[in-house]
Amino acid sequence: MSDGLCVSCSLCCNGTLFSRLAISQEEADRLEGDVEVFTRDEKLRMRLPCPQLGNDGACGCYLQRPETCRTYRCQLLKRNERGAIPNADALAIVKDLHAMQDKAKSAAIDATPGPERRKGNTNAAQAMRALKTARSKQPEVINKYLFQSAKFHFETFVRYVRLHLQPNFRKEK
């Protein structure tokens, strides 16, 4: 039940919820060459999106995946596992999340002029960041309506993620 939900979602693996995850040296050695590993705050990290994530949402290193991946449970998954939300409803929420992220991403890309337009925008947050960067460099070339529309769709997506997956998603610290 939960495996199907995770595979249909994969927002924790594709760089949407997290840009990195903690990884041990043993795990890094086991995944050698397959993932980008770096040190931050004197701790070993793996960059996301995970290159082992297949287009179908399945993990390409499932049996060797890091402990963080093995143990992470979003709020939706926890609710589903304890029977508080039926699988069909959880899958419908995931479908909505993907549609909202796609809309937020495309709105941000459409509002971004020039070379920043498609530069590494694999998810809505990256596309919105590129739009804000372009706006800070050349505010006069940004269509205000398109910017506000992108901002609205991104904020709506963020609120939906907070509601269903991760309450602290993208909150200011």
LUMTOR-167187 format. One record per residue: residue in one letter; x negated, y negated, z of N, C-alpha, C in turn. Coordinates in nm, 3 decimals, always signed. Each point is the difference from the previous one (the first is absolute). Example, Ala and Ser with C-alpha at 12.3 -4.5 7.8 and 13.67 -1.06 7.14 Angstrom:
site type A; nX -1.319; nY +0.569; nZ +0.780; caX +0.089; caY -0.119; caZ +0.000; cX -0.090; cY -0.120; cZ +0.000 .
site type S; nX +0.035; nY -0.105; nZ -0.072; caX -0.082; caY -0.119; caZ +0.006; cX +0.077; cY -0.109; cZ +0.073 .
end
This chain:
site type M; nX -0.083; nY +0.120; nZ +0.000; caX +0.083; caY -0.120; caZ +0.000; cX -0.087; cY -0.126; cZ +0.000 .
site type S; nX -0.091; nY -0.015; nZ +0.098; caX -0.079; caY -0.122; caZ +0.008; cX -0.105; cY -0.008; cZ -0.110 .
site type D; nX -0.051; nY +0.116; nZ -0.048; caX -0.098; caY -0.003; caZ -0.109; cX +0.059; cY -0.066; cZ -0.123 .
site type G; nX +0.125; nY +0.033; nZ -0.035; caX +0.066; caY -0.060; caZ -0.115; cX +0.019; cY -0.149; cZ +0.017 .
site type L; nX +0.030; nY -0.041; nZ +0.121; caX +0.017; caY -0.142; caZ +0.028; cX -0.133; cY -0.073; cZ -0.017 .
site type C; nX -0.106; nY +0.056; nZ +0.055; caX -0.133; caY -0.063; caZ -0.011; cX -0.046; cY -0.009; cZ -0.145 .
site type V; nX +0.017; nY +0.108; nZ -0.075; caX -0.043; caY +0.001; caZ -0.140; cX +0.081; cY -0.101; cZ -0.081 .
site type S; nX +0.128; nY -0.013; nZ +0.029; caX +0.082; caY -0.096; caZ -0.075; cX -0.034; cY -0.144; cZ +0.038 .
site type C; nX -0.056; nY -0.021; nZ +0.116; caX -0.032; caY -0.135; caZ +0.047; cX -0.145; cY -0.037; cZ -0.031 .
site type S; nX -0.094; nY +0.059; nZ +0.071; caX -0.144; caY -0.020; caZ -0.013; cX -0.047; cY -0.145; cZ +0.016 .
site type L; nX +0.081; nY -0.086; nZ +0.062; caX -0.041; caY -0.140; caZ +0.020; cX -0.114; cY -0.014; cZ +0.100 .
site type C; nX -0.019; nY +0.101; nZ +0.086; caX -0.113; caY -0.004; caZ +0.093; cX -0.131; cY +0.036; cZ -0.071 .
site type C; nX +0.008; nY +0.072; nZ -0.110; caX -0.119; caY +0.044; caZ -0.073; cX -0.037; cY -0.092; cZ -0.116 .
site type N; nX +0.099; nY -0.069; nZ -0.057; caX -0.025; caY -0.076; caZ -0.123; cX -0.048; cY -0.143; cZ +0.021 .
site type G; nX -0.030; nY -0.036; nZ +0.125; caX -0.052; caY -0.133; caZ +0.027; cX +0.107; cY -0.102; cZ +0.036 .
site type T; nX +0.125; nY +0.040; nZ +0.005; caX +0.107; caY -0.094; caZ +0.033; cX +0.003; cY -0.030; cZ +0.149 .
site type L; nX +0.005; nY +0.103; nZ +0.082; caX +0.008; caY -0.020; caZ +0.145; cX -0.136; cY -0.030; cZ +0.061 .
site type F; nX -0.103; nY +0.060; nZ -0.054; caX -0.135; caY -0.015; caZ +0.056; cX -0.100; cY -0.020; cZ -0.112 .
site type S; nX -0.103; nY -0.078; nZ +0.027; caX -0.106; caY -0.018; caZ -0.100; cX -0.120; cY +0.089; cZ +0.031 .
site type R; nX +0.001; nY +0.060; nZ +0.118; caX -0.110; caY +0.089; caZ +0.042; cX +0.050; cY +0.087; cZ +0.115 .
site type L; nX -0.076; nY +0.107; nZ +0.028; caX +0.032; caY +0.083; caZ +0.116; cX -0.127; cY +0.051; cZ +0.063 .
site type A; nX +0.007; nY +0.029; nZ +0.129; caX -0.115; caY +0.052; caZ +0.073; cX -0.032; cY +0.140; cZ -0.050 .
site type I; nX -0.129; nY +0.029; nZ -0.008; caX -0.044; caY +0.130; caZ -0.049; cX -0.129; cY +0.036; cZ +0.075 .
site type S; nX -0.018; nY +0.127; nZ +0.031; caX -0.122; caY +0.044; caZ +0.067; cX -0.108; cY +0.028; cZ -0.104 .
site type Q; nX -0.123; nY +0.009; nZ +0.046; caX -0.109; caY +0.033; caZ -0.091; cX +0.020; cY +0.139; cZ -0.059 .
site type E; nX +0.048; nY +0.092; nZ +0.080; caX +0.027; caY +0.137; caZ -0.048; cX +0.105; cY -0.002; cZ -0.112 .
site type E; nX +0.104; nY -0.080; nZ +0.019; caX +0.104; caY -0.010; caZ -0.103; cX -0.055; cY -0.066; cZ -0.126 .
site type A; nX -0.081; nY -0.103; nZ +0.017; caX -0.061; caY -0.067; caZ -0.115; cX -0.088; cY +0.097; cZ -0.078 .
site type D; nX -0.078; nY +0.082; nZ +0.072; caX -0.086; caY +0.098; caZ -0.065; cX +0.084; cY +0.104; cZ -0.076 .
site type R; nX +0.110; nY +0.041; nZ +0.059; caX +0.088; caY +0.099; caZ -0.062; cX +0.062; cY -0.054; cZ -0.129 .
site type L; nX +0.028; nY -0.131; nZ -0.002; caX +0.062; caY -0.063; caZ -0.118; cX -0.103; cY -0.070; cZ -0.087 .
site type E; nX -0.127; nY +0.030; nZ +0.019; caX -0.112; caY -0.065; caZ -0.068; cX +0.028; cY -0.028; cZ -0.147 .
site type G; nX -0.017; nY -0.125; nZ -0.037; caX +0.016; caY -0.041; caZ -0.138; cX +0.143; cY -0.021; cZ -0.044 .
site type D; nX +0.094; nY +0.049; nZ +0.077; caX +0.140; caY -0.012; caZ -0.039; cX +0.065; cY -0.129; cZ +0.050 .
site type V; nX -0.055; nY -0.059; nZ +0.105; caX +0.060; caY -0.119; caZ +0.061; cX -0.106; cY -0.106; cZ +0.024 .
site type E; nX +0.044; nY -0.124; nZ +0.012; caX -0.091; caY -0.110; caZ +0.031; cX -0.004; cY -0.019; cZ +0.151 .
site type V; nX -0.117; nY +0.021; nZ +0.058; caX -0.018; caY -0.009; caZ +0.144; cX -0.089; cY -0.121; cZ +0.031 .
site type F; nX +0.033; nY -0.072; nZ +0.108; caX -0.078; caY -0.116; caZ +0.041; cX +0.008; cY -0.015; cZ +0.152 .
site type T; nX -0.081; nY -0.088; nZ +0.054; caX +0.000; caY -0.025; caZ +0.144; cX +0.059; cY -0.137; cZ +0.027 .
site type R; nX +0.090; nY -0.006; nZ +0.099; caX +0.060; caY -0.126; caZ +0.044; cX +0.017; cY +0.009; cZ +0.150 .
site type D; nX -0.042; nY -0.105; nZ +0.069; caX +0.005; caY -0.001; caZ +0.146; cX -0.069; cY +0.123; cZ +0.059 .
site type E; nX -0.111; nY +0.035; nZ -0.062; caX -0.083; caY +0.113; caZ +0.042; cX +0.073; cY +0.133; cZ -0.006 .
site type K; nX +0.107; nY +0.008; nZ -0.079; caX +0.074; caY +0.125; caZ -0.017; cX +0.008; cY +0.033; cZ -0.148 .
site type L; nX -0.005; nY +0.128; nZ -0.028; caX +0.008; caY +0.048; caZ -0.138; cX +0.144; cY -0.008; cZ -0.048 .
site type R; nX +0.019; nY -0.052; nZ -0.122; caX +0.133; caY -0.018; caZ -0.057; cX +0.002; cY +0.055; cZ -0.142 .
site type M; nX +0.119; nY +0.033; nZ -0.045; caX +0.023; caY +0.044; caZ -0.138; cX +0.093; cY -0.102; cZ -0.065 .
site type R; nX -0.036; nY -0.047; nZ -0.119; caX +0.081; caY -0.099; caZ -0.070; cX +0.122; cY +0.065; cZ -0.064 .
site type L; nX +0.111; nY -0.070; nZ +0.007; caX +0.124; caY +0.043; caZ -0.065; cX +0.034; cY -0.100; cZ -0.110 .
site type P; nX +0.066; nY +0.036; nZ -0.107; caX +0.069; caY +0.127; caZ -0.018; cX -0.097; cY +0.116; cZ -0.011 .
site type C; nX +0.046; nY +0.113; nZ +0.046; caX -0.081; caY +0.121; caZ -0.002; cX -0.009; cY +0.052; cZ -0.143 .
site type P; nX -0.121; nY +0.022; nZ -0.050; caX -0.014; caY +0.053; caZ -0.136; cX +0.049; cY +0.144; cZ -0.013 .
site type Q; nX +0.025; nY +0.066; nZ +0.113; caX +0.050; caY +0.137; caZ -0.002; cX +0.152; cY +0.007; cZ -0.014 .
site type L; nX +0.066; nY -0.116; nZ +0.003; caX +0.146; caY -0.004; caZ -0.012; cX +0.037; cY +0.019; cZ -0.147 .
site type G; nX +0.076; nY +0.104; nZ -0.026; caX +0.043; caY +0.028; caZ -0.137; cX +0.115; cY -0.090; cZ -0.043 .
site type N; nX +0.022; nY -0.010; nZ -0.129; caX +0.112; caY -0.079; caZ -0.053; cX +0.135; cY +0.049; cZ +0.051 .
site type D; nX +0.005; nY +0.127; nZ +0.039; caX +0.124; caY +0.057; caZ +0.053; cX +0.015; cY -0.022; cZ +0.150 .
site type G; nX -0.096; nY -0.071; nZ +0.063; caX +0.006; caY -0.027; caZ +0.142; cX -0.063; cY +0.108; cZ +0.086 .
site type A; nX -0.048; nY +0.106; nZ -0.063; caX -0.062; caY +0.110; caZ +0.075; cX -0.147; cY -0.031; cZ +0.030 .
site type C; nX -0.046; nY +0.052; nZ +0.111; caX -0.138; caY -0.020; caZ +0.044; cX -0.091; cY +0.101; cZ -0.068 .
site type G; nX -0.105; nY -0.050; nZ -0.065; caX -0.094; caY +0.085; caZ -0.069; cX -0.102; cY +0.066; cZ +0.091 .
site type C; nX -0.005; nY -0.043; nZ +0.126; caX -0.094; caY +0.060; caZ +0.095; cX +0.075; cY +0.043; cZ +0.126 .
site type Y; nX +0.123; nY +0.046; nZ -0.018; caX +0.092; caY +0.029; caZ +0.111; cX -0.065; cY +0.083; cZ +0.110 .
site type L; nX -0.068; nY +0.107; nZ -0.035; caX -0.060; caY +0.087; caZ +0.102; cX -0.121; cY -0.064; cZ +0.068 .
site type Q; nX -0.065; nY -0.095; nZ -0.066; caX -0.116; caY -0.067; caZ +0.058; cX +0.030; cY -0.143; cZ +0.043 .
site type R; nX +0.125; nY -0.043; nZ -0.005; caX +0.032; caY -0.140; caZ +0.028; cX -0.042; cY -0.039; cZ +0.141 .
site type P; nX -0.034; nY -0.127; nZ +0.019; caX -0.046; caY -0.048; caZ +0.132; cX +0.108; cY +0.015; cZ +0.108 .
site type E; nX -0.043; nY +0.006; nZ +0.123; caX +0.090; caY +0.014; caZ +0.115; cX +0.103; cY -0.113; cZ +0.004 .
site type T; nX -0.042; nY -0.121; nZ -0.033; caX +0.094; caY -0.113; caZ -0.002; cX +0.116; cY +0.030; cZ -0.094 .
site type C; nX -0.028; nY +0.057; nZ -0.114; caX +0.104; caY +0.036; caZ -0.096; cX +0.088; cY +0.113; cZ +0.054 .
site type R; nX -0.061; nY +0.095; nZ +0.069; caX +0.074; caY +0.114; caZ +0.053; cX +0.100; cY -0.042; cZ +0.108 .
site type T; nX -0.037; nY -0.100; nZ +0.077; caX +0.081; caY -0.035; caZ +0.117; cX +0.091; cY -0.121; cZ -0.018 .
site type Y; nX -0.019; nY -0.079; nZ -0.104; caX +0.081; caY -0.121; caZ -0.016; cX +0.146; cY +0.036; cZ -0.028 .
site type R; nX +0.089; nY -0.066; nZ +0.069; caX +0.144; caY +0.015; caZ -0.020; cX +0.062; cY -0.139; cZ +0.001 .
site type C; nX +0.057; nY -0.040; nZ -0.111; caX +0.071; caY -0.128; caZ -0.004; cX +0.132; cY +0.015; cZ +0.076 .
site type Q; nX +0.066; nY -0.112; nZ +0.026; caX +0.126; caY +0.003; caZ +0.074; cX +0.108; cY +0.081; cZ -0.072 .
site type L; nX +0.005; nY -0.012; nZ -0.132; caX +0.100; caY +0.074; caZ -0.076; cX -0.022; cY +0.150; cZ +0.014 .
site type L; nX -0.123; nY +0.044; nZ -0.010; caX -0.031; caY +0.141; caZ +0.013; cX +0.035; cY +0.050; cZ +0.140 .
site type K; nX -0.033; nY -0.076; nZ +0.103; caX +0.033; caY +0.040; caZ +0.137; cX +0.150; cY +0.014; cZ +0.018 .
site type R; nX +0.075; nY -0.095; nZ -0.052; caX +0.146; caY +0.006; caZ +0.010; cX +0.055; cY +0.122; cZ -0.075 .
site type N; nX -0.057; nY +0.028; nZ -0.116; caX +0.042; caY +0.114; caZ -0.080; cX -0.033; cY +0.132; cZ +0.072 .
site type E; nX -0.118; nY +0.011; nZ +0.056; caX -0.042; caY +0.123; caZ +0.068; cX +0.084; cY +0.030; cZ +0.123 .
site type R; nX +0.046; nY -0.102; nZ +0.069; caX +0.083; caY +0.026; caZ +0.119; cX +0.149; cY +0.007; cZ -0.032 .
site type G; nX +0.033; nY -0.008; nZ -0.129; caX +0.139; caY +0.016; caZ -0.043; cX +0.085; cY -0.124; cZ +0.010 .
site type A; nX -0.060; nY -0.115; nZ +0.025; caX +0.075; caY -0.125; caZ +0.015; cX +0.044; cY -0.057; cZ -0.135 .
site type I; nX -0.067; nY +0.044; nZ -0.106; caX +0.037; caY -0.045; caZ -0.134; cX -0.011; cY +0.120; cZ -0.094 .
site type P; nX +0.107; nY +0.029; nZ -0.074; caX -0.005; caY +0.115; caZ -0.092; cX -0.104; cY -0.020; cZ -0.111 .
site type N; nX -0.051; nY +0.109; nZ -0.051; caX -0.102; caY -0.005; caZ -0.104; cX +0.046; cY -0.080; cZ -0.122 .
site type A; nX +0.124; nY +0.019; nZ -0.042; caX +0.051; caY -0.072; caZ -0.118; cX -0.003; cY -0.151; cZ +0.024 .
site type D; nX +0.036; nY -0.044; nZ +0.120; caX -0.003; caY -0.144; caZ +0.031; cX -0.143; cY -0.052; cZ +0.006 .
site type A; nX -0.090; nY +0.080; nZ +0.058; caX -0.141; caY -0.041; caZ +0.006; cX -0.059; cY -0.013; cZ -0.140 .
site type L; nX +0.034; nY +0.094; nZ -0.087; caX -0.048; caY -0.006; caZ -0.138; cX +0.058; cY -0.121; cZ -0.074 .
site type A; nX +0.125; nY -0.036; nZ +0.030; caX +0.062; caY -0.119; caZ -0.061; cX -0.072; cY -0.127; cZ +0.047 .
site type I; nX -0.040; nY -0.005; nZ +0.125; caX -0.075; caY -0.114; caZ +0.053; cX -0.134; cY -0.011; cZ -0.071 .
site type V; nX -0.067; nY +0.113; nZ -0.019; caX -0.129; caY +0.001; caZ -0.071; cX +0.019; cY -0.051; cZ -0.143 .
site type K; nX +0.105; nY +0.045; nZ -0.065; caX +0.028; caY -0.046; caZ -0.136; cX +0.021; cY -0.152; cZ -0.001 .
site type D; nX +0.073; nY -0.051; nZ +0.097; caX +0.021; caY -0.145; caZ +0.012; cX -0.132; cY -0.074; cZ +0.024 .
site type L; nX -0.084; nY +0.057; nZ +0.087; caX -0.130; caY -0.062; caZ +0.027; cX -0.085; cY -0.011; cZ -0.127 .
site type H; nX -0.003; nY +0.106; nZ -0.077; caX -0.078; caY -0.003; caZ -0.124; cX +0.058; cY -0.102; cZ -0.099 .
site type A; nX +0.131; nY -0.007; nZ -0.011; caX +0.063; caY -0.097; caZ -0.090; cX -0.029; cY -0.143; cZ +0.046 .
site type M; nX +0.006; nY -0.023; nZ +0.130; caX -0.028; caY -0.133; caZ +0.053; cX -0.147; cY -0.038; cZ -0.021 .
site type Q; nX -0.089; nY +0.096; nZ +0.022; caX -0.142; caY -0.028; caZ -0.022; cX -0.026; cY -0.029; cZ -0.148 .
site type D; nX +0.060; nY +0.077; nZ -0.088; caX -0.018; caY -0.022; caZ -0.144; cX +0.050; cY -0.139; cZ -0.039 .
site type K; nX +0.114; nY -0.041; nZ +0.055; caX +0.056; caY -0.132; caZ -0.031; cX -0.091; cY -0.110; cZ +0.053 .
site type A; nX -0.047; nY +0.015; nZ +0.123; caX -0.089; caY -0.100; caZ +0.059; cX -0.131; cY -0.010; cZ -0.079 .
site type K; nX -0.053; nY +0.113; nZ -0.039; caX -0.125; caY +0.003; caZ -0.077; cX +0.020; cY -0.067; cZ -0.136 .
site type S; nX +0.105; nY +0.039; nZ -0.072; caX +0.021; caY -0.058; caZ -0.133; cX +0.031; cY -0.149; cZ +0.008 .
site type A; nX +0.074; nY -0.043; nZ +0.102; caX +0.029; caY -0.143; caZ +0.016; cX -0.128; cY -0.079; cZ +0.025 .
site type A; nX -0.089; nY +0.055; nZ +0.082; caX -0.128; caY -0.068; caZ +0.027; cX -0.088; cY -0.003; cZ -0.123 .
site type I; nX -0.005; nY +0.110; nZ -0.073; caX -0.081; caY +0.004; caZ -0.124; cX +0.056; cY -0.099; cZ -0.102 .
site type D; nX +0.132; nY -0.003; nZ -0.016; caX +0.062; caY -0.093; caZ -0.095; cX -0.027; cY -0.145; cZ +0.034 .
site type A; nX -0.014; nY -0.031; nZ +0.130; caX -0.022; caY -0.138; caZ +0.043; cX -0.147; cY -0.040; cZ -0.003 .
site type T; nX -0.089; nY +0.097; nZ -0.018; caX -0.144; caY -0.027; caZ +0.003; cX -0.051; cY -0.029; cZ -0.140 .
site type P; nX -0.060; nY -0.117; nZ -0.019; caX -0.053; caY -0.033; caZ -0.133; cX -0.143; cY +0.051; cZ -0.020 .
site type G; nX -0.038; nY +0.009; nZ -0.124; caX -0.139; caY +0.023; caZ -0.038; cX -0.060; cY +0.132; cZ +0.045 .
site type P; nX -0.133; nY +0.000; nZ +0.022; caX -0.075; caY +0.124; caZ +0.026; cX +0.035; cY +0.067; cZ +0.133 .
site type E; nX +0.056; nY -0.073; nZ +0.094; caX +0.038; caY +0.059; caZ +0.129; cX +0.123; cY +0.089; cZ -0.013 .
site type R; nX +0.069; nY -0.012; nZ -0.114; caX +0.131; caY +0.062; caZ -0.018; cX +0.004; cY +0.150; cZ +0.030 .
site type R; nX -0.091; nY +0.076; nZ -0.051; caX +0.005; caY +0.146; caZ +0.020; cX -0.127; cY +0.054; cZ +0.065 .
site type K; nX -0.075; nY -0.083; nZ +0.061; caX -0.128; caY +0.035; caZ +0.057; cX +0.015; cY +0.090; cZ +0.124 .
site type G; nX -0.011; nY +0.131; nZ -0.019; caX +0.001; caY +0.094; caZ +0.111; cX +0.128; cY +0.004; cZ +0.082 .
site type N; nX +0.111; nY -0.036; nZ -0.061; caX +0.126; caY -0.005; caZ +0.075; cX +0.069; cY +0.135; cZ -0.001 .
site type T; nX -0.041; nY +0.088; nZ +0.091; caX +0.060; caY +0.132; caZ +0.003; cX +0.125; cY +0.006; cZ +0.088 .
site type N; nX +0.020; nY -0.102; nZ +0.084; caX +0.121; caY -0.003; caZ +0.081; cX +0.047; cY -0.145; cZ +0.018 .
site type A; nX +0.113; nY -0.016; nZ +0.064; caX +0.062; caY -0.132; caZ +0.013; cX -0.089; cY -0.097; cZ +0.078 .
site type A; nX -0.066; nY +0.048; nZ +0.105; caX -0.085; caY -0.088; caZ +0.080; cX -0.117; cY -0.055; cZ -0.081 .
site type Q; nX -0.061; nY +0.085; nZ -0.081; caX -0.112; caY -0.045; caZ -0.083; cX +0.049; cY -0.099; cZ -0.106 .
site type A; nX +0.115; nY +0.025; nZ -0.058; caX +0.055; caY -0.091; caZ -0.101; cX +0.034; cY -0.134; cZ +0.064 .
site type M; nX +0.057; nY +0.002; nZ +0.119; caX +0.034; caY -0.124; caZ +0.069; cX -0.125; cY -0.076; cZ +0.040 .
site type R; nX -0.103; nY +0.072; nZ +0.043; caX -0.127; caY -0.064; caZ +0.035; cX -0.062; cY -0.068; cZ -0.123 .
site type A; nX +0.006; nY +0.065; nZ -0.115; caX -0.052; caY -0.061; caZ -0.124; cX +0.078; cY -0.126; cZ -0.035 .
site type L; nX +0.132; nY +0.004; nZ +0.018; caX +0.083; caY -0.118; caZ -0.026; cX -0.036; cY -0.114; cZ +0.093 .
site type K; nX -0.016; nY +0.028; nZ +0.127; caX -0.037; caY -0.105; caZ +0.097; cX -0.139; cY -0.056; cZ -0.029 .
site type T; nX -0.091; nY +0.086; nZ -0.044; caX -0.135; caY -0.046; caZ -0.038; cX +0.009; cY -0.094; cZ -0.119 .
site type A; nX +0.077; nY +0.039; nZ -0.101; caX +0.017; caY -0.086; caZ -0.119; cX +0.065; cY -0.132; cZ +0.039 .
site type R; nX +0.097; nY +0.005; nZ +0.090; caX +0.069; caY -0.122; caZ +0.044; cX -0.094; cY -0.093; cZ +0.076 .
site type S; nX -0.090; nY +0.056; nZ +0.080; caX -0.094; caY -0.084; caZ +0.075; cX -0.103; cY -0.065; cZ -0.092 .
site type K; nX -0.034; nY +0.070; nZ -0.110; caX -0.098; caY -0.054; caZ -0.094; cX +0.060; cY -0.103; cZ -0.095 .
site type Q; nX +0.121; nY +0.029; nZ -0.048; caX +0.065; caY -0.088; caZ -0.098; cX +0.150; cY -0.008; cZ +0.027 .
site type P; nX +0.040; nY -0.073; nZ +0.104; caX +0.142; caY -0.005; caZ +0.034; cX +0.088; cY -0.057; cZ -0.110 .
site type E; nX -0.057; nY -0.083; nZ -0.085; caX +0.079; caY -0.064; caZ -0.106; cX +0.043; cY +0.096; cZ -0.110 .
site type V; nX -0.065; nY +0.114; nZ -0.012; caX +0.037; caY +0.095; caZ -0.107; cX +0.095; cY +0.109; cZ +0.048 .
site type I; nX +0.030; nY +0.000; nZ +0.129; caX +0.091; caY +0.101; caZ +0.054; cX +0.144; cY -0.050; cZ -0.010 .
site type N; nX +0.084; nY +0.078; nZ -0.063; caX +0.142; caY -0.032; caZ -0.009; cX +0.059; cY +0.017; cZ +0.140 .
site type K; nX +0.056; nY -0.108; nZ +0.055; caX +0.051; caY +0.004; caZ +0.138; cX +0.114; cY +0.100; cZ +0.017 .
site type Y; nX +0.088; nY +0.008; nZ -0.099; caX +0.111; caY +0.095; caZ +0.009; cX -0.052; cY +0.144; cZ +0.002 .
site type L; nX -0.093; nY +0.030; nZ -0.089; caX -0.055; caY +0.136; caZ -0.005; cX -0.077; cY +0.034; cZ +0.128 .
site type F; nX -0.070; nY -0.100; nZ +0.054; caX -0.072; caY +0.022; caZ +0.125; cX +0.097; cY +0.030; cZ +0.114 .
site type Q; nX +0.105; nY -0.079; nZ +0.011; caX +0.099; caY +0.021; caZ +0.107; cX +0.071; cY +0.135; cZ -0.017 .
site type S; nX +0.028; nY +0.038; nZ -0.122; caX +0.063; caY +0.129; caZ -0.027; cX -0.093; cY +0.114; cZ +0.042 .
site type A; nX -0.127; nY -0.009; nZ -0.034; caX -0.097; caY +0.103; caZ +0.039; cX -0.012; cY +0.007; cZ +0.152 .
site type K; nX -0.007; nY -0.115; nZ +0.062; caX -0.010; caY -0.006; caZ +0.146; cX +0.123; cY +0.063; cZ +0.065 .
site type F; nX +0.118; nY -0.029; nZ -0.050; caX +0.124; caY +0.058; caZ +0.052; cX -0.002; cY +0.152; cZ -0.011 .
site type H; nX -0.033; nY +0.051; nZ -0.117; caX +0.001; caY +0.146; caZ -0.020; cX -0.105; cY +0.069; cZ +0.086 .
site type F; nX -0.116; nY -0.064; nZ +0.016; caX -0.104; caY +0.059; caZ +0.083; cX +0.043; cY +0.001; cZ +0.147 .
site type E; nX +0.054; nY -0.111; nZ +0.047; caX +0.044; caY -0.007; caZ +0.140; cX +0.115; cY +0.099; cZ +0.028 .
site type T; nX +0.088; nY +0.019; nZ -0.097; caX +0.108; caY +0.097; caZ +0.015; cX -0.056; cY +0.142; cZ +0.011 .
site type F; nX -0.097; nY +0.032; nZ -0.084; caX -0.066; caY +0.130; caZ +0.006; cX -0.067; cY +0.019; cZ +0.136 .
site type V; nX -0.072; nY -0.100; nZ +0.048; caX -0.069; caY +0.008; caZ +0.129; cX +0.101; cY +0.025; cZ +0.112 .
site type R; nX +0.111; nY -0.070; nZ -0.001; caX +0.102; caY +0.021; caZ +0.104; cX +0.057; cY +0.142; cZ -0.004 .
site type Y; nX +0.019; nY +0.053; nZ -0.119; caX +0.054; caY +0.136; caZ -0.014; cX -0.102; cY +0.103; cZ +0.050 .
site type V; nX -0.127; nY -0.024; nZ -0.027; caX -0.106; caY +0.088; caZ +0.051; cX +0.001; cY -0.003; cZ +0.153 .
site type R; nX +0.009; nY -0.121; nZ +0.057; caX +0.003; caY -0.013; caZ +0.147; cX +0.121; cY +0.073; cZ +0.058 .
site type L; nX +0.112; nY -0.010; nZ -0.065; caX +0.123; caY +0.062; caZ +0.048; cX -0.009; cY +0.152; cZ +0.000 .
site type H; nX -0.057; nY +0.056; nZ -0.105; caX +0.005; caY +0.145; caZ -0.017; cX -0.131; cY +0.076; cZ +0.023 .
site type L; nX -0.114; nY -0.063; nZ -0.023; caX -0.126; caY +0.075; caZ +0.006; cX -0.092; cY -0.040; cZ +0.114 .
site type Q; nX -0.025; nY -0.129; nZ +0.011; caX -0.105; caY -0.046; caZ +0.090; cX +0.036; cY -0.139; cZ +0.053 .
site type P; nX +0.046; nY -0.009; nZ +0.125; caX +0.047; caY -0.127; caZ +0.055; cX -0.102; cY -0.114; cZ -0.005 .
site type N; nX -0.129; nY +0.030; nZ +0.007; caX -0.101; caY -0.106; caZ +0.003; cX -0.063; cY -0.029; cZ -0.136 .
site type F; nX +0.059; nY +0.050; nZ -0.107; caX -0.056; caY -0.016; caZ -0.133; cX -0.017; cY -0.148; cZ -0.036 .
site type R; nX -0.123; nY -0.041; nZ -0.034; caX -0.034; caY -0.133; caZ -0.047; cX +0.041; cY -0.112; cZ +0.095 .
site type K; nX +0.005; nY +0.028; nZ +0.130; caX +0.029; caY -0.106; caZ +0.098; cX -0.129; cY -0.072; cZ +0.034 .
site type E; nX +0.012; nY -0.129; nZ +0.021; caX -0.116; caY -0.080; caZ +0.037; cX -0.046; cY +0.041; cZ +0.140 .
site type K; nX -0.130; nY +0.004; nZ +0.018; caX -0.054; caY +0.038; caZ +0.131; cX -0.038; cY -0.121; cZ +0.080 .
end
